[in-house]
């Protein structure tokens, strides 16, 4: 057996062996990460901790720790007759091979010893996953992959984008690709899209817009992979956001190059430069508004990172529209949704099917920026109230 690093004040986790790879990690590595996150504390004297023994073929889940009773000594997860982990077994005989084999073959639930009375501890379905065979690993992997979305996902992300991105996340993890490498791949797709958009034909415009939409879908892959491998970090989140913004600005630059090659003219130059300046100003303004709301809600915790998710503003506008019932604010709420990243990328592709004129896109962006600015200025107080609650 190999002992994992001390992970919690409740148990010292011990795995029979590292096991096969499961969603980019060995089962032993994954179990250790789950344990560290579930308890989020450490004790100096590991030898005094009760021991949690995880046999081969079991991937534990965070819900396991909430389901376990108070323990002492050595506890071991065992299988029932249908290969589902249901109990922890406590007692000096747990370490023996005979007791483990006997529990599996008989299908009888193991017991913990409370005084002299045995106690069966049945665990919920989300306490552990069967990863003992290749087929079981596939089933368990897809169970986790299907749950890898975020609560803030919009309708389009939940029902279309995630269905596509999860396939790529699963395949990349099977190949051993990291989440940060997936971020780099997404940027390359965005750069390819920008190069196609910078050409002058209608066909390259459509191809570039299609790739731009796919880059928006692929933007969710690195986050899914990080959550599936329990490797999320603030640095990774900042990198993902930076690459996302860089992709959008690069594609806008490609769009303007294509328009210039088609013949932009002085009015077009003024429009292109106005939008090029307006987008980062609006983004910085929005991040500052969200950062200020965060400080007001939690004055003892300041946001120290540069990039801040501006999705709360969209949610606050929708909430303020419901509260005030102002028609202009309700219209603005719908426009905010249209300029959401995943929706905008699809709109961009659909517009490219209709026209090859590059002037259409900065005009649409200018209109969106005007609505965003007017909304935040005219309805600042109700939006701030909704943002702070």
N, C-alpha and C positions, 0 to 999 in steps of 0.2 A: 504494500500500500504506500501511497505517497500523500503526505500531509500538505494541505493548502496553507497559505499564510494565515496567521490569526486574523479572523474576519469580524468577530462580533463578541460581545460580552455574554451572549447566550450559549454559544456552542463553539467548539473547535471542529472545523470541517475536515473530514478525512475521506479521500476517494480511493477505491480499490486500485484503479490505475487511471491514466488520463483519458482513455477511451478513444473512440473514433472522432473525426471532425464533424461538427454539427454547426451549421451556419457560420462558418469562418473561424470557429474555435474548437479546440478539443473539448470534450464534455467536462473534463476536470477543470479546465480553465474557466469555462462558462459557469460551472457550479460555484467556483470560488468568487467570481464577480457578483453572482446573484446574492451570495451570502454577505459579501461586503456591503452591498447596497441595501439589503433588507434590514440589516441591523445598524449599520453606519456608526460603528464604535469599535474600539480595540481594548484589550486588557494586556498588561505587561506579562503577567504570569499565565502563559497559555496552558501549562500543565494542570492547573486547577479547574479548567473549564470542563464541563460535560462534553463528551465527544459525539459528533454526528457522523455516522459512517454511511457513505453513499455507494452502494454496489455499482458495478459496471452496468451500463445500459439505462441509467436513470439521469435525466436532466432536471434539476430542481427548479422551482419557480418561486418568486417572492411570496406568494400566498402560503407556502409551506410553513414559514416561520410563525405566521399568525395562527396557524391551525394546531401547532404542536403544544402539548401541555408542558408544564415545568418539568425539567428532567435533571437527572444526576447519573453519573456513570457513563455508559456507552449506549447510544441509541443507533438503530440501523433500519433503513428503509427496506422493505421486502415486498414481493409481488403476491397478488392473489392469483386465483386460477385463470383469470383472463388477462394476465400480464399488466395489471394496473397497480401502481404503487398505492397502498392503502394504509400501511401501519409503520410505526417505528417500534423496534423491539429493544427492550432494555434488560440487561443482565449479563453476567459474566460469560455466558455461552455464545454470545452474539458473534464473537470473532471467529468461531469455528466454522469450517467449511460445511460440516454436516448439518448444522442448524440452518444455514442459508439454503442448501439444496433441499432439505426436508420441507422448509416453508414453501419453496417454489413448487415442488412436486405435489404436495398435498393440497395446495390451494387454501390452506387454513390461515386465517389472519394471525399474525404474530401478536405477542402480548408484551405489555410493559408490567414490571413488577412494582406494585405499590404496597409496601409492607410485604405480606405473604400472598396477596391477592393479585392475580394477573388481570390486566386491563387491555382491551383492544382499542386501539386508537385509529379510527378510520379518517382518512384525509380527503379533502374535497378534490374534484377533478383537476382544478388548476394548481394543485400543490406540486405536481411533477409530471414529466413527459416521458413516454417510452421512446428510447433511442437505441434499443438493443439490436435492431436489424436495419438494413438499408431501407426497407419499406416503411418501418416505423419512424425512421428519421425523416423520410420524406413527408409523411403525414404530420408529424410534429412540427417540422419546419414550416409547412404551409399554414398550420394553425397559428404560428407566431407571425408569419409574414402577413396574413390577412388582418392581423390586429396591430400592424405597424404604423397606422395613420396617426394624425394629430387631431385633438379636439377642435382646433380652429380651422380644419379643412372645410372649404366651401363645397357646394353641391357638385360642381364640375370635378373637383379633385377627388371627392369620395366616390363618385359613380363612374368616372372615366380615367382620369390621370393616374390614380392609385392602382387601378387594375392593370395598367401598362407598366408603370414604374416598378411594381412589386415583382413582375416577371424578371426584369433586369436585375433587381436587387438580389433575388434568389440566385440567379445565374452567376453574378459577379462574386457573391460570397462563396459559391461552390468552387469558383476558380481561385479563391484566395485573395481577391482584390480588396483593398482597404477602403474605408469610407472617404478618406482624403484623396485617394487615387481616383475614386468615382467623381469627386468634385472637379479634379483636373480634366477628366474625360468630358464632363458636361461643358466645361469652358471651351474645349476643343470643338465640340459640336456647335457652340455659339459662335466661335470664330469662323468656322466653315460657313455658317449661315450668313454672317456679315460679309464674307467674301462674295458669296453668290448674290446677295442683295446689292452689292456695289456694281454689279454688271448692269447692262442696259436693256436686256431682252425681257419680255413678259415671262418666258419660261423660267429663266434664272430667278426672277422675282418670286414666282410661285414656289420654286424649289427652296429658295432661301427662307421664305415665310414658313414653309412646312418644317424645315429644320429648326427654325426659331420656336415654333410650337413644340417640337420634340424636345428642345433644350429646356423649355419650361416644364415639360413632363419629367425630364431627367433630373431637374432640380430637386425633386423629392427623393431621388435614389440614395444619395449620400446620407441624408437624415434617417431614412429607413434602415440602411445598413448599420449606422451608428447605434440606433436603438436596438436592433436585433443582436448586435455584438456587445451591448452594454458599454459602449465606448464613447458616449456623448461627452462633449466638453465645450466650454465657452469659447475656447480658441477655434475649435472646429466649426462652431456655429458662426463665429465672426468670419472665418474663411469662406464658408458657404455663402453668407450674405454678400461678402465682397465680390466673390466670383459672379453671383447672380446679378448684382448691379453692373459689374464690368461687362457682362454679356449683353445687357440691355443697351448700355452706352455704346458698345462696339457695334452692335447692330444698327443703332441710330446713325453712327458715323458712316457705316456702309451704305445706309439709305441715302444720306446726304451726298456721298461720293457718286452714287448712281444717278441722283438727280442733277448733280453738277455736270456729269458727262452727258446727260440728256439735254442740258441747257437750262440753267437755273434762273438767271436774271437777277437784278438787284432786289426786287421785292422778295424773291425766293431766298436770297442770302439773308435778308433781314428776318424773315420768318424762321429760317433754319437756326440762325444764331440766337434769336429770342427763345426758341424752344430749348436749345442746347444749354442756355443759361437758366431758364426757368425750371427745368427738371431737377437739377441738383439743389437749387434754392428751395423748391417745394419739399424735396426729400429731407434736407437738413432742418427745415422748419418743422416738418412733421415729427422727425426724431426728437427735436427739442421739446415739442409739446408732450410727447409720450414720456420723455425723460422727466419733465417737470411733474407730470401726474404721478409717476412712480415715486418721486421724492416726497410728494405731499401725502401719499398713502403710507409710505414707510420712511419717515424722516431719518431713521437711524441707519438706513441702507441706501447708499447712493449708487446709481448706475455708472460703473467705471469704464464700460466698453464703448467704443466709438459707434458701432452700428447698433441701432435699436429697431426692433420690429414695429412698423407703423400700422399693423393690422388693428390695434386697439382704436385708432382714429376712425377707421371704417365702421367698426362695431359701435363706437360712440355716436357717430352720425346716424346710424340706423336706430339706435336707442332714442336719441333726441327727436328723430322724426316721429317715432311712435308716441313719445310723451307730449310733444307740442302739436302734432297733427298739422304742422305747417306744410302746405302744398309744395313750396319751393324746397324745403328741406327733404321732403319725401322724394322729389325728383332728383335732388343731389345724391340721396342715398342710393338710388338706382344707378346713377352715373358712376359713383364710387365703385360699385360692384363691377361695372363694365370695364373699369380701369384696374381691377384686381389683376395680379400678374398672370394667373393661369387663364383668366377670361380674355385679357387683352391679347395674349399670344394667339388664341384661337380666332379672335376678331381680326387680328392682323392677317392671318392666313386666309380667312374668308374674303376680306377686302381684296387681297392679292388676286383672287380668282376672277374678280370683276374688272379690275383696272391695273394697268402697269404704270400709271402716273405716280411718281414719287411724291408730288406735292400734296396728295391726299393725306398722307400719314402725318407730316408735321402740322397740317391744318387740324386734324383730329386731336392730336396731342395738345395743340394750343388751346382748342376748345375745352379739353378736359382740365388743363391747368387753370383756365379762367374760372371754370365751375368750382374747382377745389379751392382756389383762393377766395372767391366770393363767398363760398359757404363758410369757410373758417373765419372770415372777417365778420360776416353778417350774423352768424349764429354762434359766435365764440362762446358766450356764456352757457347756453344749453348744452353745447358739445362738451365744454369743460366739466359741467356738472355730471354729464353721463360718463365722461372719462374717469372721473374721480370716484365714482361709486361702483 
